Amino acid sequence: MNRQMDYKRRAGLYLLRKKGKAISIFLLVTVVSTFLISCFALLDASENLASDIRKSIGAAFYVRASTGVVTDENGEMTVTENHIRITEEEIRQILACGDISYYNPINYGYAKGEQLTFIPGEKHTEENNMGQVTGLNFSALEAAFTAEQLSLTEGKHITKSDSCSVLISSMLAAANNLSVGDKITLQSSELGEIDGNYIDVWSGKKRQVEATVVGIYDILVPDGNVTATPGRQENHIYASLDVLTELGASKPSVYTGEVDFYVTDPDTLGGIVSKVQQIAGIDWKTHFIRSNDFQYSQIADSLASLGDLIKILLACVSAVSAAVLTLILTLRIRGRIQEAGVLLAIGTPKNEIIKQFLFEVLAVSIAAFLLSYAISLVVINQLGTILLADFNPNLITDAVLQNGVSDAVEIGSYLDLGIGKTLLIYACQFVVVTISVILSSASILMLKPREILTTMS
């Protein structure tokens, strides 16, 4: 017990006497620890981010009826549809081609609103006071939301289980004093143009449906084009599929718009699309298909490159810092030959001397670890914001699609390394420090006291 107290007391007195040398070791360990923790946190964040992007609905392909272009005698072009519709049978054949998580059929139409005033557009009249309606299963998967041109600000997204539900813009809600939970009555309509005037050309019996406002969205990327009232972004209504069916604008299980299919793994997108194009039951002369990995490949490659760079830096810094620490300790311990010789001469065991040297360095290292942890929290946040800002994900998970509600995902949530991994890094540094002390002490402690005293003389 006394010997144990002796080496600790000697170590404490040495650190008090040699403050400059203790501070230099303290600064070296602080810098290295901060760098290692920061790099490992960024590496962990990039790997977790890549994994989450891959697990989310990160790729899709879209199938729809082809369109044609007709040019009249005046040289004016008109886009025409072939009126081919996508059916549930075709959808079942496509779903059998691979691991497809969700499909999102889309129908388009128009609707007027009883006591609902739309934002006026070009040549606005009571006749064209209507808005475009997009009927779908999952509004969170609609292109304007996945591309972050629109953002849900109140309520929830439309899901497959919803009925008679709509999303409206914040401007339309404000103009009509509407909020989430309110009900609006929509009426059948169809936009047409006669003599340059936009009118309602609905020819059938007018039908009505009462729909509930389940969500309100903001427009993040405004469309600067001058357009008729139904074409304005602010007047766009996203609805559950049954809304257009109730209005008589579409038929059940028949889709006039495109059908979007979302694959589980973006890496399988190409293979699934190839299988779909080989389905004999679909006439590809009247259908076309396009794919979209939401830049997953670019993001994955960029994150992989960042991870590789961090790994190289970690390897280099770890090797260099261990070598520098060993060199500094070797030079300093060689400068303490006289102290070691006196301790050996008075009968102090070599292991007690090694304990003293080790205790000195570990005491300084522990203090450096505590400071490095506090500094690394700031460094990680700053570097993470800079290096990973371009990868801020718009993750669409199963929870979003089933519940319609999502929490915003911030890069900062990926930058927490965790206490377990942090302690493991410190433990590895303890091992490196211990080995460095033993190696630097070996050249002296292998000598006998008489040899050390002879060297001193």
Contacts in CASP RR format, 6 or more apart in sequence:
PFRMAT RR
TARGET T0000
AUTHOR 0000-0000-0000
METHOD contacts of the structure
MODEL  1
MNRQMDYKRRAGLYLLRKKGKAISIFLLVTVVSTFLISCFALLDASENLA
SDIRKSIGAAFYVRASTGVVTDENGEMTVTENHIRITEEEIRQILACGDI
SYYNPINYGYAKGEQLTFIPGEKHTEENNMGQVTGLNFSALEAAFTAEQL
SLTEGKHITKSDSCSVLISSMLAAANNLSVGDKITLQSSELGEIDGNYID
VWSGKKRQVEATVVGIYDILVPDGNVTATPGRQENHIYASLDVLTELGAS
KPSVYTGEVDFYVTDPDTLGGIVSKVQQIAGIDWKTHFIRSNDFQYSQIA
DSLASLGDLIKILLACVSAVSAAVLTLILTLRIRGRIQEAGVLLAIGTPK
NEIIKQFLFEVLAVSIAAFLLSYAISLVVINQLGTILLADFNPNLITDAV
LQNGVSDAVEIGSYLDLGIGKTLLIYACQFVVVTISVILSSASILMLKPR
EILTTMS
3 349 0 8 1.000
3 352 0 8 1.000
6 352 0 8 1.000
7 352 0 8 1.000
7 353 0 8 1.000
7 355 0 8 1.000
7 356 0 8 1.000
7 359 0 8 1.000
8 356 0 8 1.000
8 359 0 8 1.000
10 356 0 8 1.000
11 356 0 8 1.000
11 357 0 8 1.000
11 359 0 8 1.000
11 360 0 8 1.000
11 363 0 8 1.000
12 360 0 8 1.000
12 363 0 8 1.000
14 356 0 8 1.000
14 360 0 8 1.000
15 22 0 8 1.000
15 360 0 8 1.000
15 363 0 8 1.000
15 364 0 8 1.000
21 332 0 8 1.000
22 360 0 8 1.000
22 364 0 8 1.000
24 328 0 8 1.000
25 328 0 8 1.000
25 361 0 8 1.000
25 364 0 8 1.000
25 365 0 8 1.000
25 368 0 8 1.000
26 364 0 8 1.000
26 367 0 8 1.000
26 368 0 8 1.000
27 368 0 8 1.000
28 321 0 8 1.000
28 324 0 8 1.000
28 325 0 8 1.000
28 328 0 8 1.000
29 325 0 8 1.000
29 364 0 8 1.000
29 365 0 8 1.000
29 368 0 8 1.000
29 369 0 8 1.000
29 372 0 8 1.000
29 429 0 8 1.000
29 433 0 8 1.000
30 368 0 8 1.000
30 371 0 8 1.000
30 372 0 8 1.000
30 375 0 8 1.000
31 372 0 8 1.000
32 317 0 8 1.000
32 321 0 8 1.000
32 325 0 8 1.000
32 429 0 8 1.000
33 368 0 8 1.000
33 369 0 8 1.000
33 372 0 8 1.000
33 373 0 8 1.000
33 376 0 8 1.000
33 425 0 8 1.000
33 426 0 8 1.000
33 429 0 8 1.000
34 372 0 8 1.000
34 375 0 8 1.000
34 376 0 8 1.000
34 379 0 8 1.000
35 317 0 8 1.000
36 314 0 8 1.000
36 317 0 8 1.000
36 318 0 8 1.000
36 425 0 8 1.000
36 429 0 8 1.000
37 372 0 8 1.000
37 373 0 8 1.000
37 376 0 8 1.000
37 380 0 8 1.000
37 417 0 8 1.000
37 422 0 8 1.000
37 425 0 8 1.000
38 376 0 8 1.000
38 379 0 8 1.000
38 380 0 8 1.000
38 383 0 8 1.000
39 310 0 8 1.000
39 313 0 8 1.000
39 314 0 8 1.000
39 317 0 8 1.000
40 314 0 8 1.000
40 417 0 8 1.000
40 421 0 8 1.000
40 425 0 8 1.000
41 376 0 8 1.000
41 380 0 8 1.000
41 415 0 8 1.000
41 416 0 8 1.000
41 417 0 8 1.000
42 306 0 8 1.000
42 307 0 8 1.000
42 310 0 8 1.000
42 380 0 8 1.000
42 383 0 8 1.000
42 384 0 8 1.000
42 387 0 8 1.000
42 388 0 8 1.000
42 415 0 8 1.000
43 307 0 8 1.000
43 310 0 8 1.000
43 311 0 8 1.000
43 314 0 8 1.000
44 414 0 8 1.000
44 417 0 8 1.000
44 421 0 8 1.000
45 384 0 8 1.000
45 388 0 8 1.000
45 411 0 8 1.000
45 414 0 8 1.000
45 415 0 8 1.000
46 303 0 8 1.000
46 306 0 8 1.000
46 307 0 8 1.000
46 310 0 8 1.000
46 388 0 8 1.000
47 303 0 8 1.000
47 307 0 8 1.000
48 414 0 8 1.000
49 303 0 8 1.000
49 388 0 8 1.000
49 391 0 8 1.000
49 393 0 8 1.000
49 411 0 8 1.000
49 414 0 8 1.000
50 299 0 8 1.000
50 300 0 8 1.000
50 303 0 8 1.000
50 304 0 8 1.000
52 393 0 8 1.000
52 395 0 8 1.000
52 409 0 8 1.000
53 296 0 8 1.000
53 299 0 8 1.000
53 300 0 8 1.000
53 391 0 8 1.000
53 393 0 8 1.000
53 395 0 8 1.000
54 265 0 8 1.000
54 266 0 8 1.000
54 267 0 8 1.000
54 296 0 8 1.000
54 300 0 8 1.000
55 397 0 8 1.000
56 393 0 8 1.000
56 395 0 8 1.000
56 396 0 8 1.000
56 397 0 8 1.000
57 101 0 8 1.000
57 102 0 8 1.000
57 141 0 8 1.000
57 262 0 8 1.000
57 396 0 8 1.000
57 397 0 8 1.000
57 401 0 8 1.000
58 262 0 8 1.000
58 263 0 8 1.000
58 266 0 8 1.000
58 293 0 8 1.000
58 294 0 8 1.000
58 296 0 8 1.000
58 396 0 8 1.000
59 262 0 8 1.000
59 263 0 8 1.000
59 265 0 8 1.000
59 266 0 8 1.000
59 269 0 8 1.000
59 291 0 8 1.000
59 292 0 8 1.000
59 293 0 8 1.000
59 294 0 8 1.000
59 296 0 8 1.000
60 141 0 8 1.000
60 260 0 8 1.000
60 261 0 8 1.000
60 262 0 8 1.000
60 263 0 8 1.000
60 269 0 8 1.000
60 291 0 8 1.000
60 292 0 8 1.000
60 293 0 8 1.000
60 294 0 8 1.000
61 260 0 8 1.000
61 261 0 8 1.000
61 263 0 8 1.000
61 269 0 8 1.000
61 272 0 8 1.000
61 273 0 8 1.000
61 276 0 8 1.000
61 289 0 8 1.000
61 290 0 8 1.000
61 291 0 8 1.000
61 292 0 8 1.000
62 258 0 8 1.000
62 259 0 8 1.000
62 260 0 8 1.000
62 261 0 8 1.000
62 289 0 8 1.000
62 290 0 8 1.000
62 291 0 8 1.000
62 292 0 8 1.000
63 86 0 8 1.000
63 90 0 8 1.000
63 94 0 8 1.000
63 258 0 8 1.000
63 259 0 8 1.000
63 261 0 8 1.000
63 276 0 8 1.000
63 282 0 8 1.000
63 287 0 8 1.000
63 288 0 8 1.000
63 289 0 8 1.000
64 86 0 8 1.000
64 257 0 8 1.000
64 258 0 8 1.000
64 259 0 8 1.000
64 287 0 8 1.000
64 288 0 8 1.000
65 81 0 8 1.000
65 82 0 8 1.000
65 83 0 8 1.000
65 84 0 8 1.000
65 85 0 8 1.000
65 86 0 8 1.000
65 256 0 8 1.000
65 257 0 8 1.000
65 286 0 8 1.000
65 287 0 8 1.000
66 81 0 8 1.000
66 82 0 8 1.000
66 84 0 8 1.000
66 285 0 8 1.000
66 286 0 8 1.000
66 287 0 8 1.000
66 288 0 8 1.000
67 79 0 8 1.000
67 80 0 8 1.000
67 81 0 8 1.000
67 82 0 8 1.000
68 79 0 8 1.000
68 80 0 8 1.000
68 81 0 8 1.000
68 82 0 8 1.000
69 77 0 8 1.000
69 78 0 8 1.000
69 79 0 8 1.000
69 80 0 8 1.000
70 77 0 8 1.000
70 78 0 8 1.000
70 80 0 8 1.000
71 77 0 8 1.000
71 78 0 8 1.000
72 78 0 8 1.000
82 286 0 8 1.000
84 283 0 8 1.000
84 286 0 8 1.000
84 287 0 8 1.000
85 254 0 8 1.000
85 255 0 8 1.000
85 256 0 8 1.000
86 105 0 8 1.000
86 254 0 8 1.000
86 255 0 8 1.000
86 257 0 8 1.000
86 258 0 8 1.000
86 259 0 8 1.000
86 287 0 8 1.000
87 253 0 8 1.000
87 254 0 8 1.000
87 255 0 8 1.000
88 253 0 8 1.000
90 279 0 8 1.000
90 281 0 8 1.000
90 282 0 8 1.000
91 103 0 8 1.000
91 105 0 8 1.000
91 259 0 8 1.000
93 279 0 8 1.000
93 281 0 8 1.000
93 282 0 8 1.000
94 100 0 8 1.000
94 103 0 8 1.000
94 259 0 8 1.000
94 261 0 8 1.000
94 276 0 8 1.000
94 279 0 8 1.000
95 103 0 8 1.000
95 261 0 8 1.000
97 272 0 8 1.000
97 275 0 8 1.000
97 276 0 8 1.000
97 279 0 8 1.000
98 263 0 8 1.000
98 268 0 8 1.000
98 272 0 8 1.000
98 275 0 8 1.000
99 263 0 8 1.000
99 264 0 8 1.000
99 265 0 8 1.000
99 268 0 8 1.000
99 272 0 8 1.000
100 261 0 8 1.000
100 262 0 8 1.000
100 263 0 8 1.000
100 264 0 8 1.000
100 272 0 8 1.000
101 262 0 8 1.000
101 263 0 8 1.000
101 264 0 8 1.000
101 398 0 8 1.000
102 137 0 8 1.000
102 138 0 8 1.000
102 141 0 8 1.000
102 261 0 8 1.000
102 262 0 8 1.000
102 401 0 8 1.000
103 137 0 8 1.000
103 259 0 8 1.000
103 260 0 8 1.000
103 261 0 8 1.000
103 262 0 8 1.000
104 136 0 8 1.000
104 137 0 8 1.000
104 138 0 8 1.000
104 141 0 8 1.000
104 142 0 8 1.000
104 259 0 8 1.000
104 260 0 8 1.000
104 261 0 8 1.000
104 262 0 8 1.000
105 136 0 8 1.000
105 137 0 8 1.000
105 241 0 8 1.000
105 255 0 8 1.000
105 257 0 8 1.000
105 259 0 8 1.000
105 260 0 8 1.000
106 134 0 8 1.000
106 135 0 8 1.000
106 136 0 8 1.000
106 142 0 8 1.000
106 255 0 8 1.000
106 257 0 8 1.000
106 258 0 8 1.000
106 259 0 8 1.000
106 260 0 8 1.000
107 134 0 8 1.000
107 135 0 8 1.000
107 136 0 8 1.000
107 241 0 8 1.000
107 244 0 8 1.000
107 249 0 8 1.000
107 250 0 8 1.000
107 255 0 8 1.000
107 256 0 8 1.000
107 257 0 8 1.000
108 132 0 8 1.000
108 133 0 8 1.000
108 134 0 8 1.000
108 135 0 8 1.000
108 244 0 8 1.000
108 256 0 8 1.000
108 257 0 8 1.000
109 132 0 8 1.000
109 133 0 8 1.000
109 134 0 8 1.000
109 190 0 8 1.000
109 244 0 8 1.000
109 247 0 8 1.000
109 249 0 8 1.000
109 250 0 8 1.000
110 130 0 8 1.000
110 131 0 8 1.000
110 132 0 8 1.000
110 133 0 8 1.000
110 189 0 8 1.000
110 190 0 8 1.000
110 191 0 8 1.000
110 230 0 8 1.000
110 249 0 8 1.000
111 130 0 8 1.000
111 131 0 8 1.000
111 133 0 8 1.000
111 186 0 8 1.000
111 187 0 8 1.000
111 188 0 8 1.000
111 189 0 8 1.000
111 237 0 8 1.000
111 243 0 8 1.000
111 247 0 8 1.000
111 249 0 8 1.000
112 129 0 8 1.000
112 130 0 8 1.000
112 131 0 8 1.000
112 186 0 8 1.000
112 187 0 8 1.000
112 188 0 8 1.000
112 189 0 8 1.000
112 200 0 8 1.000
113 129 0 8 1.000
113 130 0 8 1.000
113 184 0 8 1.000
113 185 0 8 1.000
113 186 0 8 1.000
113 187 0 8 1.000
114 184 0 8 1.000
114 185 0 8 1.000
114 186 0 8 1.000
114 187 0 8 1.000
114 208 0 8 1.000
115 185 0 8 1.000
116 176 0 8 1.000
116 184 0 8 1.000
116 185 0 8 1.000
116 186 0 8 1.000
117 129 0 8 1.000
117 175 0 8 1.000
117 176 0 8 1.000
118 129 0 8 1.000
118 130 0 8 1.000
118 131 0 8 1.000
118 172 0 8 1.000
118 175 0 8 1.000
118 229 0 8 1.000
118 230 0 8 1.000
118 232 0 8 1.000
118 234 0 8 1.000
118 235 0 8 1.000
119 171 0 8 1.000
119 172 0 8 1.000
119 175 0 8 1.000
119 229 0 8 1.000
119 232 0 8 1.000
119 234 0 8 1.000
119 235 0 8 1.000
120 229 0 8 1.000
121 226 0 8 1.000
121 227 0 8 1.000
121 228 0 8 1.000
121 229 0 8 1.000
121 231 0 8 1.000
121 232 0 8 1.000
122 198 0 8 1.000
122 226 0 8 1.000
122 227 0 8 1.000
122 228 0 8 1.000
122 229 0 8 1.000
123 196 0 8 1.000
123 197 0 8 1.000
123 198 0 8 1.000
123 228 0 8 1.000
124 228 0 8 1.000
124 229 0 8 1.000
125 197 0 8 1.000
125 198 0 8 1.000
125 199 0 8 1.000
127 197 0 8 1.000
127 198 0 8 1.000
127 199 0 8 1.000
127 200 0 8 1.000
128 191 0 8 1.000
128 198 0 8 1.000
128 199 0 8 1.000
128 200 0 8 1.000
128 228 0 8 1.000
128 229 0 8 1.000
128 230 0 8 1.000
129 229 0 8 1.000
130 189 0 8 1.000
130 191 0 8 1.000
130 200 0 8 1.000
130 229 0 8 1.000
130 230 0 8 1.000
130 235 0 8 1.000
131 229 0 8 1.000
131 230 0 8 1.000
131 231 0 8 1.000
131 232 0 8 1.000
131 235 0 8 1.000
131 236 0 8 1.000
131 237 0 8 1.000
132 191 0 8 1.000
132 230 0 8 1.000
132 231 0 8 1.000
132 235 0 8 1.000
132 236 0 8 1.000
132 237 0 8 1.000
133 186 0 8 1.000
133 237 0 8 1.000
133 238 0 8 1.000
133 239 0 8 1.000
133 243 0 8 1.000
133 244 0 8 1.000
133 247 0 8 1.000
133 249 0 8 1.000
134 142 0 8 1.000
134 236 0 8 1.000
134 237 0 8 1.000
134 238 0 8 1.000
134 239 0 8 1.000
135 238 0 8 1.000
135 239 0 8 1.000
135 240 0 8 1.000
135 241 0 8 1.000
135 243 0 8 1.000
135 244 0 8 1.000
135 250 0 8 1.000
136 142 0 8 1.000
136 158 0 8 1.000
136 238 0 8 1.000
136 239 0 8 1.000
136 240 0 8 1.000
136 241 0 8 1.000
137 158 0 8 1.000
137 159 0 8 1.000
137 160 0 8 1.000
137 240 0 8 1.000
137 241 0 8 1.000
138 157 0 8 1.000
138 158 0 8 1.000
138 159 0 8 1.000
138 160 0 8 1.000
138 401 0 8 1.000
139 145 0 8 1.000
139 152 0 8 1.000
139 157 0 8 1.000
139 158 0 8 1.000
139 167 0 8 1.000
139 238 0 8 1.000
140 146 0 8 1.000
140 152 0 8 1.000
140 157 0 8 1.000
140 396 0 8 1.000
140 400 0 8 1.000
140 401 0 8 1.000
140 404 0 8 1.000
140 406 0 8 1.000
141 260 0 8 1.000
141 262 0 8 1.000
141 396 0 8 1.000
141 401 0 8 1.000
142 150 0 8 1.000
142 238 0 8 1.000
144 150 0 8 1.000
145 151 0 8 1.000
145 152 0 8 1.000
145 157 0 8 1.000
145 217 0 8 1.000
146 294 0 8 1.000
146 394 0 8 1.000
146 396 0 8 1.000
148 220 0 8 1.000
148 221 0 8 1.000
148 394 0 8 1.000
149 219 0 8 1.000
149 220 0 8 1.000
149 221 0 8 1.000
150 217 0 8 1.000
150 218 0 8 1.000
150 219 0 8 1.000
150 220 0 8 1.000
151 217 0 8 1.000
151 218 0 8 1.000
151 220 0 8 1.000
152 167 0 8 1.000
152 215 0 8 1.000
152 216 0 8 1.000
152 217 0 8 1.000
153 170 0 8 1.000
153 216 0 8 1.000
153 217 0 8 1.000
153 218 0 8 1.000
154 170 0 8 1.000
154 179 0 8 1.000
154 180 0 8 1.000
154 215 0 8 1.000
154 216 0 8 1.000
155 180 0 8 1.000
155 214 0 8 1.000
155 215 0 8 1.000
155 216 0 8 1.000
155 405 0 8 1.000
156 214 0 8 1.000
156 215 0 8 1.000
156 403 0 8 1.000
156 404 0 8 1.000
156 405 0 8 1.000
157 167 0 8 1.000
157 214 0 8 1.000
157 215 0 8 1.000
157 400 0 8 1.000
157 401 0 8 1.000
157 404 0 8 1.000
157 405 0 8 1.000
157 406 0 8 1.000
158 165 0 8 1.000
158 166 0 8 1.000
158 167 0 8 1.000
158 214 0 8 1.000
158 238 0 8 1.000
158 239 0 8 1.000
158 240 0 8 1.000
158 404 0 8 1.000
159 401 0 8 1.000
159 402 0 8 1.000
159 403 0 8 1.000
159 404 0 8 1.000
160 401 0 8 1.000
162 214 0 8 1.000
162 240 0 8 1.000
163 240 0 8 1.000
163 242 0 8 1.000
164 209 0 8 1.000
164 210 0 8 1.000
164 211 0 8 1.000
164 212 0 8 1.000
164 240 0 8 1.000
164 242 0 8 1.000
164 243 0 8 1.000
164 246 0 8 1.000
165 211 0 8 1.000
165 212 0 8 1.000
165 214 0 8 1.000
165 239 0 8 1.000
165 240 0 8 1.000
165 243 0 8 1.000
166 184 0 8 1.000
166 186 0 8 1.000
166 211 0 8 1.000
166 212 0 8 1.000
166 213 0 8 1.000
166 214 0 8 1.000
166 215 0 8 1.000
166 237 0 8 1.000
166 238 0 8 1.000
166 239 0 8 1.000
166 240 0 8 1.000
166 243 0 8 1.000
167 213 0 8 1.000
167 214 0 8 1.000
167 215 0 8 1.000
167 216 0 8 1.000
167 217 0 8 1.000
167 237 0 8 1.000
167 238 0 8 1.000
167 239 0 8 1.000
168 178 0 8 1.000
168 213 0 8 1.000
168 215 0 8 1.000
168 216 0 8 1.000
168 217 0 8 1.000
168 237 0 8 1.000
169 216 0 8 1.000
169 217 0 8 1.000
169 218 0 8 1.000
169 219 0 8 1.000
169 233 0 8 1.000
169 234 0 8 1.000
169 235 0 8 1.000
169 236 0 8 1.000
170 216 0 8 1.000
170 217 0 8 1.000
170 218 0 8 1.000
170 219 0 8 1.000
171 219 0 8 1.000
171 234 0 8 1.000
172 178 0 8 1.000
172 234 0 8 1.000
172 235 0 8 1.000
173 179 0 8 1.000
173 213 0 8 1.000
173 216 0 8 1.000
176 184 0 8 1.000
178 184 0 8 1.000
178 213 0 8 1.000
179 213 0 8 1.000
179 216 0 8 1.000
180 213 0 8 1.000
180 214 0 8 1.000
180 215 0 8 1.000
180 216 0 8 1.000
181 212 0 8 1.000
181 213 0 8 1.000
181 214 0 8 1.000
182 212 0 8 1.000
182 213 0 8 1.000
183 210 0 8 1.000
183 211 0 8 1.000
183 212 0 8 1.000
183 213 0 8 1.000
184 210 0 8 1.000
184 211 0 8 1.000
184 213 0 8 1.000
185 208 0 8 1.000
185 209 0 8 1.000
185 210 0 8 1.000
185 211 0 8 1.000
186 208 0 8 1.000
186 209 0 8 1.000
186 210 0 8 1.000
186 211 0 8 1.000
186 237 0 8 1.000
186 243 0 8 1.000
186 247 0 8 1.000
187 206 0 8 1.000
187 207 0 8 1.000
187 208 0 8 1.000
187 247 0 8 1.000
188 202 0 8 1.000
188 204 0 8 1.000
188 205 0 8 1.000
188 206 0 8 1.000
188 207 0 8 1.000
188 208 0 8 1.000
188 247 0 8 1.000
188 248 0 8 1.000
188 249 0 8 1.000
189 200 0 8 1.000
189 202 0 8 1.000
190 200 0 8 1.000
190 201 0 8 1.000
190 202 0 8 1.000
190 203 0 8 1.000
190 249 0 8 1.000
191 198 0 8 1.000
191 199 0 8 1.000
191 200 0 8 1.000
191 201 0 8 1.000
191 228 0 8 1.000
191 230 0 8 1.000
192 198 0 8 1.000
192 199 0 8 1.000
192 200 0 8 1.000
192 201 0 8 1.000
193 199 0 8 1.000
198 228 0 8 1.000
198 229 0 8 1.000
198 230 0 8 1.000
207 246 0 8 1.000
207 247 0 8 1.000
207 248 0 8 1.000
208 247 0 8 1.000
209 243 0 8 1.000
209 246 0 8 1.000
209 247 0 8 1.000
211 239 0 8 1.000
211 243 0 8 1.000
217 238 0 8 1.000
219 233 0 8 1.000
219 234 0 8 1.000
222 233 0 8 1.000
223 232 0 8 1.000
223 233 0 8 1.000
229 235 0 8 1.000
241 250 0 8 1.000
244 250 0 8 1.000
245 251 0 8 1.000
245 252 0 8 1.000
250 256 0 8 1.000
262 396 0 8 1.000
263 269 0 8 1.000
263 272 0 8 1.000
266 293 0 8 1.000
266 294 0 8 1.000
266 296 0 8 1.000
266 297 0 8 1.000
266 300 0 8 1.000
269 291 0 8 1.000
269 293 0 8 1.000
270 291 0 8 1.000
273 289 0 8 1.000
273 291 0 8 1.000
276 282 0 8 1.000
276 289 0 8 1.000
277 284 0 8 1.000
277 289 0 8 1.000
299 391 0 8 1.000
302 390 0 8 1.000
302 391 0 8 1.000
303 391 0 8 1.000
306 387 0 8 1.000
322 432 0 8 1.000
322 436 0 8 1.000
325 432 0 8 1.000
325 433 0 8 1.000
325 436 0 8 1.000
326 435 0 8 1.000
326 436 0 8 1.000
326 439 0 8 1.000
326 440 0 8 1.000
329 357 0 8 1.000
329 361 0 8 1.000
329 436 0 8 1.000
329 437 0 8 1.000
329 440 0 8 1.000
330 439 0 8 1.000
330 440 0 8 1.000
330 443 0 8 1.000
332 440 0 8 1.000
333 340 0 8 1.000
333 357 0 8 1.000
333 440 0 8 1.000
333 441 0 8 1.000
333 444 0 8 1.000
334 443 0 8 1.000
334 444 0 8 1.000
336 444 0 8 1.000
337 444 0 8 1.000
337 452 0 8 1.000
337 455 0 8 1.000
337 456 0 8 1.000
338 456 0 8 1.000
340 353 0 8 1.000
340 444 0 8 1.000
340 445 0 8 1.000
340 452 0 8 1.000
341 449 0 8 1.000
341 452 0 8 1.000
341 453 0 8 1.000
341 456 0 8 1.000
343 352 0 8 1.000
343 353 0 8 1.000
344 350 0 8 1.000
344 353 0 8 1.000
344 448 0 8 1.000
344 449 0 8 1.000
344 452 0 8 1.000
345 449 0 8 1.000
345 453 0 8 1.000
350 445 0 8 1.000
353 441 0 8 1.000
353 445 0 8 1.000
354 437 0 8 1.000
354 438 0 8 1.000
354 441 0 8 1.000
354 445 0 8 1.000
357 437 0 8 1.000
357 440 0 8 1.000
357 441 0 8 1.000
358 433 0 8 1.000
358 434 0 8 1.000
358 437 0 8 1.000
358 438 0 8 1.000
361 433 0 8 1.000
361 436 0 8 1.000
361 437 0 8 1.000
362 430 0 8 1.000
362 433 0 8 1.000
362 434 0 8 1.000
365 429 0 8 1.000
365 430 0 8 1.000
365 433 0 8 1.000
369 426 0 8 1.000
369 429 0 8 1.000
373 422 0 8 1.000
380 415 0 8 1.000
380 417 0 8 1.000
381 412 0 8 1.000
381 415 0 8 1.000
384 411 0 8 1.000
384 412 0 8 1.000
384 415 0 8 1.000
385 411 0 8 1.000
385 412 0 8 1.000
388 411 0 8 1.000
388 414 0 8 1.000
389 411 0 8 1.000
391 411 0 8 1.000
392 409 0 8 1.000
392 410 0 8 1.000
392 411 0 8 1.000
393 409 0 8 1.000
394 409 0 8 1.000
395 406 0 8 1.000
395 409 0 8 1.000
396 406 0 8 1.000
397 406 0 8 1.000
399 405 0 8 1.000
399 406 0 8 1.000
400 406 0 8 1.000
444 452 0 8 1.000
447 455 0 8 1.000
END
